[in-house]
Amino acid sequence: MEAYKGLTKKTTILFPSPLHEHLIRVARQRGVSLGQLVRDACELQYGVVTEEDRLRAARAIGQLSLPVGSPEDLKRESVPAPEDLLP
């Protein structure tokens, strides 16, 4: 029962039979329970992101050497002038 030590909430989810059968097969292939498969998928899709995680990601993006122009250049490139849209 050590694997379930941190689990404190229970949720019942109803799946259509074909999806349930597919998830059972995937769980078996990965060597995990259906519950663990669903927890992993939820964590990947909707996982809790801390402020520290966000700051770390922002710093990593800031360290990239990307070809980005000035804000004025970006506006000019992304929003066409009215005369460019009219015949």
PDB file of N, CA, C and O in Angstrom:
ATOM      1  N   MET A   1       0.799  -1.202   0.000  1.00  0.00           N
ATOM      2  CA  MET A   1       0.000   0.000   0.000  1.00  0.00           C
ATOM      3  C   MET A   1       0.845   1.271   0.000  1.00  0.00           C
ATOM      4  O   MET A   1       0.289   2.369  -0.046  1.00  0.00           O
ATOM      5  N   GLU A   2       2.148   1.156   0.049  1.00  0.00           N
ATOM      6  CA  GLU A   2       3.035   2.324   0.048  1.00  0.00           C
ATOM      7  C   GLU A   2       2.829   3.182  -1.198  1.00  0.00           C
ATOM      8  O   GLU A   2       2.964   4.403  -1.130  1.00  0.00           O
ATOM      9  N   ALA A   3       2.506   2.568  -2.329  1.00  0.00           N
ATOM     10  CA  ALA A   3       2.321   3.315  -3.572  1.00  0.00           C
ATOM     11  C   ALA A   3       1.155   4.296  -3.482  1.00  0.00           C
ATOM     12  O   ALA A   3       1.113   5.283  -4.216  1.00  0.00           O
ATOM     13  N   TYR A   4       0.209   4.023  -2.581  1.00  0.00           N
ATOM     14  CA  TYR A   4      -0.971   4.876  -2.471  1.00  0.00           C
ATOM     15  C   TYR A   4      -0.910   5.822  -1.282  1.00  0.00           C
ATOM     16  O   TYR A   4      -1.921   6.430  -0.932  1.00  0.00           O
ATOM     17  N   LYS A   5       0.227   5.956  -0.669  1.00  0.00           N
ATOM     18  CA  LYS A   5       0.372   6.762   0.537  1.00  0.00           C
ATOM     19  C   LYS A   5      -0.078   8.212   0.348  1.00  0.00           C
ATOM     20  O   LYS A   5      -0.745   8.756   1.228  1.00  0.00           O
ATOM     21  N   GLY A   6       0.264   8.847  -0.764  1.00  0.00           N
ATOM     22  CA  GLY A   6      -0.055  10.253  -0.977  1.00  0.00           C
ATOM     23  C   GLY A   6      -1.449  10.498  -1.534  1.00  0.00           C
ATOM     24  O   GLY A   6      -1.843  11.650  -1.712  1.00  0.00           O
ATOM     25  N   LEU A   7      -2.196   9.450  -1.811  1.00  0.00           N
ATOM     26  CA  LEU A   7      -3.522   9.620  -2.399  1.00  0.00           C
ATOM     27  C   LEU A   7      -4.538   9.879  -1.294  1.00  0.00           C
ATOM     28  O   LEU A   7      -4.641   9.100  -0.347  1.00  0.00           O
ATOM     29  N   THR A   8      -5.290  10.973  -1.412  1.00  0.00           N
ATOM     30  CA  THR A   8      -6.227  11.330  -0.356  1.00  0.00           C
ATOM     31  C   THR A   8      -7.640  11.588  -0.858  1.00  0.00           C
ATOM     32  O   THR A   8      -8.553  11.723  -0.043  1.00  0.00           O
ATOM     33  N   LYS A   9      -7.853  11.661  -2.144  1.00  0.00           N
ATOM     34  CA  LYS A   9      -9.179  11.944  -2.702  1.00  0.00           C
ATOM     35  C   LYS A   9      -9.574  10.848  -3.680  1.00  0.00           C
ATOM     36  O   LYS A   9      -8.740  10.312  -4.409  1.00  0.00           O
ATOM     37  N   LYS A  10     -10.863  10.526  -3.680  1.00  0.00           N
ATOM     38  CA  LYS A  10     -11.367   9.503  -4.574  1.00  0.00           C
ATOM     39  C   LYS A  10     -12.383  10.131  -5.520  1.00  0.00           C
ATOM     40  O   LYS A  10     -13.226  10.924  -5.102  1.00  0.00           O
ATOM     41  N   THR A  11     -12.298   9.766  -6.809  1.00  0.00           N
ATOM     42  CA  THR A  11     -13.219  10.257  -7.822  1.00  0.00           C
ATOM     43  C   THR A  11     -13.667   9.072  -8.665  1.00  0.00           C
ATOM     44  O   THR A  11     -12.857   8.222  -9.037  1.00  0.00           O
ATOM     45  N   THR A  12     -14.941   9.021  -8.960  1.00  0.00           N
ATOM     46  CA  THR A  12     -15.473   7.978  -9.835  1.00  0.00           C
ATOM     47  C   THR A  12     -15.656   8.566 -11.221  1.00  0.00           C
ATOM     48  O   THR A  12     -16.290   9.610 -11.381  1.00  0.00           O
ATOM     49  N   ILE A  13     -15.105   7.903 -12.218  1.00  0.00           N
ATOM     50  CA  ILE A  13     -15.207   8.357 -13.601  1.00  0.00           C
ATOM     51  C   ILE A  13     -15.842   7.238 -14.412  1.00  0.00           C
ATOM     52  O   ILE A  13     -15.415   6.086 -14.328  1.00  0.00           O
ATOM     53  N   LEU A  14     -16.846   7.569 -15.188  1.00  0.00           N
ATOM     54  CA  LEU A  14     -17.483   6.589 -16.064  1.00  0.00           C
ATOM     55  C   LEU A  14     -16.957   6.764 -17.476  1.00  0.00           C
ATOM     56  O   LEU A  14     -16.970   7.865 -18.027  1.00  0.00           O
ATOM     57  N   PHE A  15     -16.486   5.647 -18.064  1.00  0.00           N
ATOM     58  CA  PHE A  15     -15.977   5.653 -19.427  1.00  0.00           C
ATOM     59  C   PHE A  15     -16.898   4.814 -20.305  1.00  0.00           C
ATOM     60  O   PHE A  15     -17.493   3.847 -19.829  1.00  0.00           O
ATOM     61  N   PRO A  16     -17.022   5.172 -21.575  1.00  0.00           N
ATOM     62  CA  PRO A  16     -17.695   4.256 -22.502  1.00  0.00           C
ATOM     63  C   PRO A  16     -16.860   2.975 -22.585  1.00  0.00           C
ATOM     64  O   PRO A  16     -15.637   3.008 -22.449  1.00  0.00           O
ATOM     65  N   SER A  17     -17.528   1.870 -22.807  1.00  0.00           N
ATOM     66  CA  SER A  17     -16.851   0.565 -22.800  1.00  0.00           C
ATOM     67  C   SER A  17     -15.626   0.505 -23.728  1.00  0.00           C
ATOM     68  O   SER A  17     -14.578   0.024 -23.298  1.00  0.00           O
ATOM     69  N   PRO A  18     -15.718   0.973 -24.980  1.00  0.00           N
ATOM     70  CA  PRO A  18     -14.529   0.883 -25.853  1.00  0.00           C
ATOM     71  C   PRO A  18     -13.333   1.676 -25.309  1.00  0.00           C
ATOM     72  O   PRO A  18     -12.194   1.218 -25.400  1.00  0.00           O
ATOM     73  N   LEU A  19     -13.585   2.845 -24.751  1.00  0.00           N
ATOM     74  CA  LEU A  19     -12.490   3.636 -24.192  1.00  0.00           C
ATOM     75  C   LEU A  19     -11.915   2.941 -22.966  1.00  0.00           C
ATOM     76  O   LEU A  19     -10.697   2.892 -22.798  1.00  0.00           O
ATOM     77  N   HIS A  20     -12.767   2.408 -22.117  1.00  0.00           N
ATOM     78  CA  HIS A  20     -12.293   1.707 -20.921  1.00  0.00           C
ATOM     79  C   HIS A  20     -11.406   0.528 -21.307  1.00  0.00           C
ATOM     80  O   HIS A  20     -10.338   0.330 -20.728  1.00  0.00           O
ATOM     81  N   GLU A  21     -11.853  -0.251 -22.283  1.00  0.00           N
ATOM     82  CA  GLU A  21     -11.061  -1.404 -22.732  1.00  0.00           C
ATOM     83  C   GLU A  21      -9.714  -0.951 -23.294  1.00  0.00           C
ATOM     84  O   GLU A  21      -8.689  -1.586 -23.048  1.00  0.00           O
ATOM     85  N   HIS A  22      -9.720   0.140 -24.043  1.00  0.00           N
ATOM     86  CA  HIS A  22      -8.469   0.666 -24.603  1.00  0.00           C
ATOM     87  C   HIS A  22      -7.527   1.111 -23.486  1.00  0.00           C
ATOM     88  O   HIS A  22      -6.335   0.806 -23.518  1.00  0.00           O
ATOM     89  N   LEU A  23      -8.058   1.826 -22.506  1.00  0.00           N
ATOM     90  CA  LEU A  23      -7.220   2.301 -21.405  1.00  0.00           C
ATOM     91  C   LEU A  23      -6.649   1.142 -20.596  1.00  0.00           C
ATOM     92  O   LEU A  23      -5.500   1.197 -20.155  1.00  0.00           O
ATOM     93  N   ILE A  24      -7.440   0.101 -20.400  1.00  0.00           N
ATOM     94  CA  ILE A  24      -6.945  -1.090 -19.696  1.00  0.00           C
ATOM     95  C   ILE A  24      -5.772  -1.698 -20.466  1.00  0.00           C
ATOM     96  O   ILE A  24      -4.763  -2.072 -19.868  1.00  0.00           O
ATOM     97  N   ARG A  25      -5.904  -1.798 -21.791  1.00  0.00           N
ATOM     98  CA  ARG A  25      -4.812  -2.353 -22.608  1.00  0.00           C
ATOM     99  C   ARG A  25      -3.565  -1.480 -22.504  1.00  0.00           C
ATOM    100  O   ARG A  25      -2.457  -1.994 -22.347  1.00  0.00           O
ATOM    101  N   VAL A  26      -3.739  -0.180 -22.589  1.00  0.00           N
ATOM    102  CA  VAL A  26      -2.591   0.732 -22.500  1.00  0.00           C
ATOM    103  C   VAL A  26      -1.927   0.606 -21.128  1.00  0.00           C
ATOM    104  O   VAL A  26      -0.701   0.553 -21.034  1.00  0.00           O
ATOM    105  N   ALA A  27      -2.722   0.556 -20.081  1.00  0.00           N
ATOM    106  CA  ALA A  27      -2.178   0.420 -18.725  1.00  0.00           C
ATOM    107  C   ALA A  27      -1.378  -0.871 -18.595  1.00  0.00           C
ATOM    108  O   ALA A  27      -0.289  -0.869 -18.021  1.00  0.00           O
ATOM    109  N   ARG A  28      -1.901  -1.959 -19.115  1.00  0.00           N
ATOM    110  CA  ARG A  28      -1.175  -3.244 -19.058  1.00  0.00           C
ATOM    111  C   ARG A  28       0.144  -3.166 -19.819  1.00  0.00           C
ATOM    112  O   ARG A  28       1.171  -3.657 -19.351  1.00  0.00           O
ATOM    113  N   GLN A  29       0.106  -2.534 -21.016  1.00  0.00           N
ATOM    114  CA  GLN A  29       1.323  -2.402 -21.807  1.00  0.00           C
ATOM    115  C   GLN A  29       2.385  -1.601 -21.067  1.00  0.00           C
ATOM    116  O   GLN A  29       3.577  -1.881 -21.189  1.00  0.00           O
ATOM    117  N   ARG A  30       1.957  -0.614 -20.307  1.00  0.00           N
ATOM    118  CA  ARG A  30       2.893   0.233 -19.564  1.00  0.00           C
ATOM    119  C   ARG A  30       3.233  -0.313 -18.190  1.00  0.00           C
ATOM    120  O   ARG A  30       4.115   0.207 -17.506  1.00  0.00           O
ATOM    121  N   GLY A  31       2.529  -1.362 -17.789  1.00  0.00           N
ATOM    122  CA  GLY A  31       2.806  -1.970 -16.491  1.00  0.00           C
ATOM    123  C   GLY A  31       2.336  -1.133 -15.311  1.00  0.00           C
ATOM    124  O   GLY A  31       2.950  -1.146 -14.244  1.00  0.00           O
ATOM    125  N   VAL A  32       1.240  -0.403 -15.511  1.00  0.00           N
ATOM    126  CA  VAL A  32       0.687   0.418 -14.439  1.00  0.00           C
ATOM    127  C   VAL A  32      -0.800   0.106 -14.295  1.00  0.00           C
ATOM    128  O   VAL A  32      -1.397  -0.542 -15.154  1.00  0.00           O
ATOM    129  N   SER A  33      -1.381   0.571 -13.206  1.00  0.00           N
ATOM    130  CA  SER A  33      -2.819   0.405 -13.009  1.00  0.00           C
ATOM    131  C   SER A  33      -3.576   1.415 -13.866  1.00  0.00           C
ATOM    132  O   SER A  33      -3.009   2.400 -14.339  1.00  0.00           O
ATOM    133  N   LEU A  34      -4.853   1.155 -14.056  1.00  0.00           N
ATOM    134  CA  LEU A  34      -5.690   2.112 -14.778  1.00  0.00           C
ATOM    135  C   LEU A  34      -5.709   3.448 -14.040  1.00  0.00           C
ATOM    136  O   LEU A  34      -5.645   4.506 -14.665  1.00  0.00           O
ATOM    137  N   GLY A  35      -5.796   3.398 -12.721  1.00  0.00           N
ATOM    138  CA  GLY A  35      -5.787   4.625 -11.931  1.00  0.00           C
ATOM    139  C   GLY A  35      -4.514   5.425 -12.142  1.00  0.00           C
ATOM    140  O   GLY A  35      -4.563   6.646 -12.293  1.00  0.00           O
ATOM    141  N   GLN A  36      -3.365   4.739 -12.154  1.00  0.00           N
ATOM    142  CA  GLN A  36      -2.090   5.441 -12.362  1.00  0.00           C
ATOM    143  C   GLN A  36      -2.017   6.029 -13.764  1.00  0.00           C
ATOM    144  O   GLN A  36      -1.504   7.131 -13.955  1.00  0.00           O
ATOM    145  N   LEU A  37      -2.530   5.291 -14.744  1.00  0.00           N
ATOM    146  CA  LEU A  37      -2.552   5.792 -16.120  1.00  0.00           C
ATOM    147  C   LEU A  37      -3.354   7.086 -16.202  1.00  0.00           C
ATOM    148  O   LEU A  37      -2.925   8.053 -16.832  1.00  0.00           O
ATOM    149  N   VAL A  38      -4.525   7.097 -15.559  1.00  0.00           N
ATOM    150  CA  VAL A  38      -5.376   8.294 -15.583  1.00  0.00           C
ATOM    151  C   VAL A  38      -4.719   9.427 -14.800  1.00  0.00           C
ATOM    152  O   VAL A  38      -4.748  10.574 -15.248  1.00  0.00           O
ATOM    153  N   ARG A  39      -4.128   9.133 -13.639  1.00  0.00           N
ATOM    154  CA  ARG A  39      -3.431  10.180 -12.880  1.00  0.00           C
ATOM    155  C   ARG A  39      -2.298  10.786 -13.688  1.00  0.00           C
ATOM    156  O   ARG A  39      -2.132  12.006 -13.715  1.00  0.00           O
ATOM    157  N   ASP A  40      -1.513   9.932 -14.353  1.00  0.00           N
ATOM    158  CA  ASP A  40      -0.402  10.430 -15.174  1.00  0.00           C
ATOM    159  C   ASP A  40      -0.908  11.329 -16.302  1.00  0.00           C
ATOM    160  O   ASP A  40      -0.330  12.381 -16.574  1.00  0.00           O
ATOM    161  N   ALA A  41      -1.998  10.902 -16.957  1.00  0.00           N
ATOM    162  CA  ALA A  41      -2.551  11.700 -18.056  1.00  0.00           C
ATOM    163  C   ALA A  41      -3.070  13.042 -17.542  1.00  0.00           C
ATOM    164  O   ALA A  41      -2.864  14.074 -18.180  1.00  0.00           O
ATOM    165  N   CYS A  42      -3.737  13.029 -16.396  1.00  0.00           N
ATOM    166  CA  CYS A  42      -4.257  14.282 -15.815  1.00  0.00           C
ATOM    167  C   CYS A  42      -3.112  15.199 -15.413  1.00  0.00           C
ATOM    168  O   CYS A  42      -3.176  16.409 -15.630  1.00  0.00           O
ATOM    169  N   GLU A  43      -2.080  14.633 -14.835  1.00  0.00           N
ATOM    170  CA  GLU A  43      -0.929  15.439 -14.424  1.00  0.00           C
ATOM    171  C   GLU A  43      -0.262  16.073 -15.639  1.00  0.00           C
ATOM    172  O   GLU A  43       0.117  17.244 -15.612  1.00  0.00           O
ATOM    173  N   LEU A  44      -0.124  15.294 -16.694  1.00  0.00           N
ATOM    174  CA  LEU A  44       0.496  15.815 -17.912  1.00  0.00           C
ATOM    175  C   LEU A  44      -0.352  16.919 -18.540  1.00  0.00           C
ATOM    176  O   LEU A  44       0.177  17.947 -18.961  1.00  0.00           O
ATOM    177  N   GLN A  45      -1.654  16.705 -18.601  1.00  0.00           N
ATOM    178  CA  GLN A  45      -2.541  17.667 -19.260  1.00  0.00           C
ATOM    179  C   GLN A  45      -2.877  18.863 -18.378  1.00  0.00           C
ATOM    180  O   GLN A  45      -2.913  19.995 -18.860  1.00  0.00           O
ATOM    181  N   TYR A  46      -3.125  18.623 -17.088  1.00  0.00           N
ATOM    182  CA  TYR A  46      -3.645  19.676 -16.214  1.00  0.00           C
ATOM    183  C   TYR A  46      -2.807  19.886 -14.968  1.00  0.00           C
ATOM    184  O   TYR A  46      -3.265  20.518 -14.017  1.00  0.00           O
ATOM    185  N   GLY A  47      -1.601  19.372 -14.956  1.00  0.00           N
ATOM    186  CA  GLY A  47      -0.768  19.388 -13.763  1.00  0.00           C
ATOM    187  C   GLY A  47      -0.648  20.743 -13.095  1.00  0.00           C
ATOM    188  O   GLY A  47      -0.739  21.788 -13.739  1.00  0.00           O
ATOM    189  N   VAL A  48      -0.446  20.701 -11.813  1.00  0.00           N
ATOM    190  CA  VAL A  48      -0.280  21.914 -11.035  1.00  0.00           C
ATOM    191  C   VAL A  48       1.101  22.481 -11.333  1.00  0.00           C
ATOM    192  O   VAL A  48       2.110  21.784 -11.224  1.00  0.00           O
ATOM    193  N   VAL A  49       1.132  23.741 -11.705  1.00  0.00           N
ATOM    194  CA  VAL A  49       2.388  24.420 -12.005  1.00  0.00           C
ATOM    195  C   VAL A  49       2.586  25.493 -10.947  1.00  0.00           C
ATOM    196  O   VAL A  49       1.728  26.354 -10.752  1.00  0.00           O
ATOM    197  N   THR A  50       3.715  25.435 -10.271  1.00  0.00           N
ATOM    198  CA  THR A  50       3.988  26.413  -9.229  1.00  0.00           C
ATOM    199  C   THR A  50       4.534  27.701  -9.843  1.00  0.00           C
ATOM    200  O   THR A  50       4.952  27.726 -11.000  1.00  0.00           O
ATOM    201  N   GLU A  51       4.521  28.761  -9.051  1.00  0.00           N
ATOM    202  CA  GLU A  51       5.081  30.026  -9.515  1.00  0.00           C
ATOM    203  C   GLU A  51       6.565  29.856  -9.823  1.00  0.00           C
ATOM    204  O   GLU A  51       7.082  30.452 -10.769  1.00  0.00           O
ATOM    205  N   GLU A  52       7.239  29.049  -9.028  1.00  0.00           N
ATOM    206  CA  GLU A  52       8.663  28.781  -9.266  1.00  0.00           C
ATOM    207  C   GLU A  52       8.866  28.102 -10.615  1.00  0.00           C
ATOM    208  O   GLU A  52       9.806  28.427 -11.340  1.00  0.00           O
ATOM    209  N   ASP A  53       7.982  27.153 -10.956  1.00  0.00           N
ATOM    210  CA  ASP A  53       8.060  26.494 -12.266  1.00  0.00           C
ATOM    211  C   ASP A  53       7.904  27.507 -13.392  1.00  0.00           C
ATOM    212  O   ASP A  53       8.641  27.472 -14.378  1.00  0.00           O
ATOM    213  N   ARG A  54       6.936  28.410 -13.237  1.00  0.00           N
ATOM    214  CA  ARG A  54       6.690  29.421 -14.270  1.00  0.00           C
ATOM    215  C   ARG A  54       7.890  30.355 -14.421  1.00  0.00           C
ATOM    216  O   ARG A  54       8.287  30.688 -15.538  1.00  0.00           O
ATOM    217  N   LEU A  55       8.463  30.776 -13.293  1.00  0.00           N
ATOM    218  CA  LEU A  55       9.631  31.660 -13.346  1.00  0.00           C
ATOM    219  C   LEU A  55      10.820  30.959 -13.997  1.00  0.00           C
ATOM    220  O   LEU A  55      11.556  31.560 -14.779  1.00  0.00           O
ATOM    221  N   ARG A  56      10.995  29.689 -13.667  1.00  0.00           N
ATOM    222  CA  ARG A  56      12.089  28.919 -14.262  1.00  0.00           C
ATOM    223  C   ARG A  56      11.899  28.827 -15.771  1.00  0.00           C
ATOM    224  O   ARG A  56      12.857  28.977 -16.528  1.00  0.00           O
ATOM    225  N   ALA A  57      10.673  28.583 -16.209  1.00  0.00           N
ATOM    226  CA  ALA A  57      10.390  28.497 -17.647  1.00  0.00           C
ATOM    227  C   ALA A  57      10.619  29.844 -18.323  1.00  0.00           C
ATOM    228  O   ALA A  57      11.179  29.903 -19.417  1.00  0.00           O
ATOM    229  N   ALA A  58      10.188  30.928 -17.674  1.00  0.00           N
ATOM    230  CA  ALA A  58      10.386  32.267 -18.251  1.00  0.00           C
ATOM    231  C   ALA A  58      11.867  32.590 -18.375  1.00  0.00           C
ATOM    232  O   ALA A  58      12.296  33.166 -19.375  1.00  0.00           O
ATOM    233  N   ARG A  59      12.653  32.223 -17.366  1.00  0.00           N
ATOM    234  CA  ARG A  59      14.107  32.464 -17.447  1.00  0.00           C
ATOM    235  C   ARG A  59      14.725  31.653 -18.577  1.00  0.00           C
ATOM    236  O   ARG A  59      15.589  32.150 -19.299  1.00  0.00           O
ATOM    237  N   ALA A  60      14.290  30.417 -18.731  1.00  0.00           N
ATOM    238  CA  ALA A  60      14.829  29.573 -19.800  1.00  0.00           C
ATOM    239  C   ALA A  60      14.502  30.160 -21.167  1.00  0.00           C
ATOM    240  O   ALA A  60      15.343  30.157 -22.066  1.00  0.00           O
ATOM    241  N   ILE A  61      13.277  30.665 -21.324  1.00  0.00           N
ATOM    242  CA  ILE A  61      12.900  31.291 -22.599  1.00  0.00           C
ATOM    243  C   ILE A  61      13.725  32.551 -22.823  1.00  0.00           C
ATOM    244  O   ILE A  61      14.160  32.819 -23.943  1.00  0.00           O
ATOM    245  N   GLY A  62      13.940  33.324 -21.764  1.00  0.00           N
ATOM    246  CA  GLY A  62      14.715  34.556 -21.876  1.00  0.00           C
ATOM    247  C   GLY A  62      16.159  34.314 -22.276  1.00  0.00           C
ATOM    248  O   GLY A  62      16.799  35.194 -22.852  1.00  0.00           O
ATOM    249  N   GLN A  63      16.677  33.133 -21.979  1.00  0.00           N
ATOM    250  CA  GLN A  63      18.066  32.819 -22.308  1.00  0.00           C
ATOM    251  C   GLN A  63      18.234  32.312 -23.737  1.00  0.00           C
ATOM    252  O   GLN A  63      19.356  32.171 -24.224  1.00  0.00           O
ATOM    253  N   LEU A  64      17.109  32.037 -24.410  1.00  0.00           N
ATOM    254  CA  LEU A  64      17.193  31.577 -25.791  1.00  0.00           C
ATOM    255  C   LEU A  64      17.630  32.727 -26.690  1.00  0.00           C
ATOM    256  O   LEU A  64      17.309  33.889 -26.441  1.00  0.00           O
ATOM    257  N   SER A  65      18.352  32.389 -27.715  1.00  0.00           N
ATOM    258  CA  SER A  65      18.794  33.395 -28.674  1.00  0.00           C
ATOM    259  C   SER A  65      17.845  33.335 -29.868  1.00  0.00           C
ATOM    260  O   SER A  65      18.092  32.634 -30.850  1.00  0.00           O
ATOM    261  N   LEU A  66      16.746  34.096 -29.755  1.00  0.00           N
ATOM    262  CA  LEU A  66      15.727  34.060 -30.798  1.00  0.00           C
ATOM    263  C   LEU A  66      15.774  35.330 -31.638  1.00  0.00           C
ATOM    264  O   LEU A  66      16.081  36.405 -31.122  1.00  0.00           O
ATOM    265  N   PRO A  67      15.473  35.215 -32.924  1.00  0.00           N
ATOM    266  CA  PRO A  67      15.479  36.390 -33.799  1.00  0.00           C
ATOM    267  C   PRO A  67      14.187  37.205 -33.609  1.00  0.00           C
ATOM    268  O   PRO A  67      13.237  37.062 -34.379  1.00  0.00           O
ATOM    269  N   VAL A  68      14.168  38.043 -32.594  1.00  0.00           N
ATOM    270  CA  VAL A  68      12.979  38.830 -32.295  1.00  0.00           C
ATOM    271  C   VAL A  68      13.313  40.306 -32.467  1.00  0.00           C
ATOM    272  O   VAL A  68      14.326  40.791 -31.961  1.00  0.00           O
ATOM    273  N   GLY A  69      12.446  41.011 -33.187  1.00  0.00           N
ATOM    274  CA  GLY A  69      12.649  42.436 -33.413  1.00  0.00           C
ATOM    275  C   GLY A  69      12.086  43.267 -32.273  1.00  0.00           C
ATOM    276  O   GLY A  69      11.687  42.743 -31.233  1.00  0.00           O
ATOM    277  N   SER A  70      12.063  44.547 -32.489  1.00  0.00           N
ATOM    278  CA  SER A  70      11.529  45.466 -31.492  1.00  0.00           C
ATOM    279  C   SER A  70      10.007  45.328 -31.441  1.00  0.00           C
ATOM    280  O   SER A  70       9.411  44.787 -32.372  1.00  0.00           O
ATOM    281  N   PRO A  71       9.365  45.807 -30.369  1.00  0.00           N
ATOM    282  CA  PRO A  71       7.894  45.768 -30.321  1.00  0.00           C
ATOM    283  C   PRO A  71       7.252  46.463 -31.519  1.00  0.00           C
ATOM    284  O   PRO A  71       6.229  46.005 -32.027  1.00  0.00           O
ATOM    285  N   GLU A  72       7.846  47.565 -31.972  1.00  0.00           N
ATOM    286  CA  GLU A  72       7.301  48.280 -33.129  1.00  0.00           C
ATOM    287  C   GLU A  72       7.372  47.413 -34.385  1.00  0.00           C
ATOM    288  O   GLU A  72       6.430  47.365 -35.176  1.00  0.00           O
ATOM    289  N   ASP A  73       8.515  46.724 -34.553  1.00  0.00           N
ATOM    290  CA  ASP A  73       8.656  45.826 -35.714  1.00  0.00           C
ATOM    291  C   ASP A  73       7.621  44.710 -35.661  1.00  0.00           C
ATOM    292  O   ASP A  73       7.009  44.378 -36.676  1.00  0.00           O
ATOM    293  N   LEU A  74       7.429  44.138 -34.492  1.00  0.00           N
ATOM    294  CA  LEU A  74       6.467  43.044 -34.348  1.00  0.00           C
ATOM    295  C   LEU A  74       5.056  43.512 -34.671  1.00  0.00           C
ATOM    296  O   LEU A  74       4.315  42.810 -35.359  1.00  0.00           O
ATOM    297  N   LYS A  75       4.674  44.694 -34.180  1.00  0.00           N
ATOM    298  CA  LYS A  75       3.348  45.226 -34.479  1.00  0.00           C
ATOM    299  C   LYS A  75       3.182  45.456 -35.972  1.00  0.00           C
ATOM    300  O   LYS A  75       2.154  45.107 -36.551  1.00  0.00           O
ATOM    301  N   ARG A  76       4.179  46.034 -36.581  1.00  0.00           N
ATOM    302  CA  ARG A  76       4.121  46.343 -38.008  1.00  0.00           C
ATOM    303  C   ARG A  76       4.009  45.048 -38.826  1.00  0.00           C
ATOM    304  O   ARG A  76       3.301  45.015 -39.832  1.00  0.00           O
ATOM    305  N   GLU A  77       4.696  43.995 -38.405  1.00  0.00           N
ATOM    306  CA  GLU A  77       4.677  42.737 -39.143  1.00  0.00           C
ATOM    307  C   GLU A  77       3.400  41.932 -38.911  1.00  0.00           C
ATOM    308  O   GLU A  77       2.978  41.176 -39.786  1.00  0.00           O
ATOM    309  N   SER A  78       2.785  42.088 -37.745  1.00  0.00           N
ATOM    310  CA  SER A  78       1.641  41.241 -37.421  1.00  0.00           C
ATOM    311  C   SER A  78       0.300  41.882 -37.759  1.00  0.00           C
ATOM    312  O   SER A  78      -0.683  41.169 -37.963  1.00  0.00           O
ATOM    313  N   VAL A  79       0.236  43.201 -37.822  1.00  0.00           N
ATOM    314  CA  VAL A  79      -1.021  43.884 -38.115  1.00  0.00           C
ATOM    315  C   VAL A  79      -0.834  44.709 -39.382  1.00  0.00           C
ATOM    316  O   VAL A  79      -0.102  45.698 -39.382  1.00  0.00           O
ATOM    317  N   PRO A  80      -1.503  44.297 -40.471  1.00  0.00           N
ATOM    318  CA  PRO A  80      -1.330  45.060 -41.711  1.00  0.00           C
ATOM    319  C   PRO A  80      -1.959  46.446 -41.599  1.00  0.00           C
ATOM    320  O   PRO A  80      -2.945  46.641 -40.889  1.00  0.00           O
ATOM    321  N   ALA A  81      -1.391  47.370 -42.289  1.00  0.00           N
ATOM    322  CA  ALA A  81      -1.941  48.711 -42.340  1.00  0.00           C
ATOM    323  C   ALA A  81      -3.235  48.690 -43.147  1.00  0.00           C
ATOM    324  O   ALA A  81      -3.383  47.853 -44.037  1.00  0.00           O
ATOM    325  N   PRO A  82      -4.179  49.592 -42.858  1.00  0.00           N
ATOM    326  CA  PRO A  82      -5.446  49.596 -43.597  1.00  0.00           C
ATOM    327  C   PRO A  82      -5.259  49.669 -45.113  1.00  0.00           C
ATOM    328  O   PRO A  82      -5.974  49.010 -45.868  1.00  0.00           O
ATOM    329  N   GLU A  83      -4.300  50.469 -45.544  1.00  0.00           N
ATOM    330  CA  GLU A  83      -4.089  50.595 -46.987  1.00  0.00           C
ATOM    331  C   GLU A  83      -3.608  49.289 -47.624  1.00  0.00           C
ATOM    332  O   GLU A  83      -3.767  49.093 -48.829  1.00  0.00           O
ATOM    333  N   ASP A  84      -3.022  48.400 -46.825  1.00  0.00           N
ATOM    334  CA  ASP A  84      -2.604  47.113 -47.342  1.00  0.00           C
ATOM    335  C   ASP A  84      -3.784  46.156 -47.526  1.00  0.00           C
ATOM    336  O   ASP A  84      -3.686  45.180 -48.269  1.00  0.00           O
ATOM    337  N   LEU A  85      -4.891  46.438 -46.850  1.00  0.00           N
ATOM    338  CA  LEU A  85      -6.053  45.563 -46.931  1.00  0.00           C
ATOM    339  C   LEU A  85      -7.061  46.009 -47.978  1.00  0.00           C
ATOM    340  O   LEU A  85      -7.830  45.195 -48.490  1.00  0.00           O
ATOM    341  N   LEU A  86      -7.061  47.295 -48.296  1.00  0.00           N
ATOM    342  CA  LEU A  86      -8.037  47.822 -49.237  1.00  0.00           C
ATOM    343  C   LEU A  86      -7.473  47.815 -50.657  1.00  0.00           C
ATOM    344  O   LEU A  86      -6.275  48.009 -50.864  1.00  0.00           O
ATOM    345  N   PRO A  87      -8.370  47.584 -51.646  1.00  0.00           N
ATOM    346  CA  PRO A  87      -7.887  47.587 -53.053  1.00  0.00           C
ATOM    347  C   PRO A  87      -7.503  48.960 -53.530  1.00  0.00           C
ATOM    348  O   PRO A  87      -7.084  49.120 -54.676  1.00  0.00           O
TER     349      PRO A  87
END
